[in-house]
């Protein structure tokens, strides 16, 4: 069993988090910019969790909450650290933080064509919800 520590993100974690997101194919240069993540933790220090193994940040997840409905976002584990329970441990810690705040459920967004991810989350108790189209507007 690996000795994985889950802790809150600090700005010096950014290069590793960016690498994890990039290896996961989900890095977005605007949304995941270093300044944006720093602003996020300034508003809520526990809104980004990282998994640390032997002093190295090997996984991360973002928690988005507004007091109404929490969302887990950007779960990523470094390519050479997958299939070791790190993602599950990150999910469990994020879920526990939300339960402690009184939330009764959590949501996650998965691409419609991401069947492996859908299966991953289903195995961890997540149920399929309604289909929505993600839309955005650049400023």
N, C-alpha and C positions, 0 to 999 in steps of 0.2 A: 504494500500500500504506500502510495506516495504521500509525503508530508507537504501538503498544499496549504498555503496560508491565503485566506481571502481577506482583503483589506480595502480601504477606500483609496481611490486614485490620488496621486500627487503629481504636480506638473512634470517632475523628472521622469515619470513613467511614459510620457508621450511617445518617444521613439518606438518603444516596444508595443504600445497600443496601436500605433499607426501600422506597424509591421503585422500585427495580428489581424487587423481589419483588412489590410491589403492581401494577405495570404488567404483570407476568407472570401475575397472578392467583393467586399462590401464597403471599402473605403470610399468616402466622398470628400473631395478636397475642400468643399465649403462647409458641410455639416460637421465634418470631423477635423476641422482645422484646430491647431493647438490653442489658439485664442478662445475658440468656442468652448472647448472642453474646460479650459481654465475658468471661463465665465460660469459654466454650468456648476462646477464644484464650489465656486464662491457663493452661489445662491443656495446650494444644497451639497454639503461636503460628502454625503453618502450616496450621491446620485450616479456615481461611476464606481464600480467595484472591479478590482483586479485580482487575478490568481497569481500567486508567487510560488515558484519552485526553485529551490537552491539559489535564492536571491534574484531570480530572473522573472520578470512579468511575462507569463505565458498565456494569459487569457484575460478577457474583460467583458463586462456587460454594463449597459447604461440603463438607469431607471428613470422613467419619465412619469412624474406624478403632479397632479394639480388639485388633489384633495377629492376628486370625483372618480376617476378611473385610471389606475396605474397601467403603464405599458413598459414591457422590457424590450430593449432595443439593442442592436449591435453586439449580440453575443458572438464572440470570436475567440478561438483558441489557436495558437500557433500551430502550423502544419505538423511539425515533428512531435507535438505534444497531444495530439488528438487520440481518441479511443483510450483514454486513461482516467476518465471520470472527472476531468477538470471542468468541462462545460456544465455537467450535472451539479457539481459542487457550487459553481457560480450561480446557477439557477436557484438552487436551494437557499443559498444565502440571501439572494435578492428577494425571493419569495418570503423568507422569514422576516426580513426587514419590513416588508409591506404588511405582513400579518400583524407584526408588533404595532403597526400604526393603525390597525383596525380595518384594513381593507379585507373584503370577503372574496375578491377574485383579482386576477391579473390577466392582462392581454399581451399578445405577441403578434407581430405582423410577419407573415411568411409569403414569399412569392408563390403564385398559383402553380408554377411549374417546378417548384422546389420539393419534389416528392420525398427526397431523403430527409430534408429538414422537417417536413410535415410528419413523417414517421418518427423522427427523433423526439419531437415534442409530444406526439401522441403517446409514446412509451413512458413519458414523464407526467402523464395525466392531463395534458391539454386537449381540449375538444375543438372540433372545427366550428367556426362561427360563420357569419355571413361574409360574402365576397364583396369587397369594395375596390374601387379604383383609386390608387394613390395619386393625388394631384398636387402640384406645387406651382408657385409663381416666383420668379426671380425679381429682386428689387435692384 
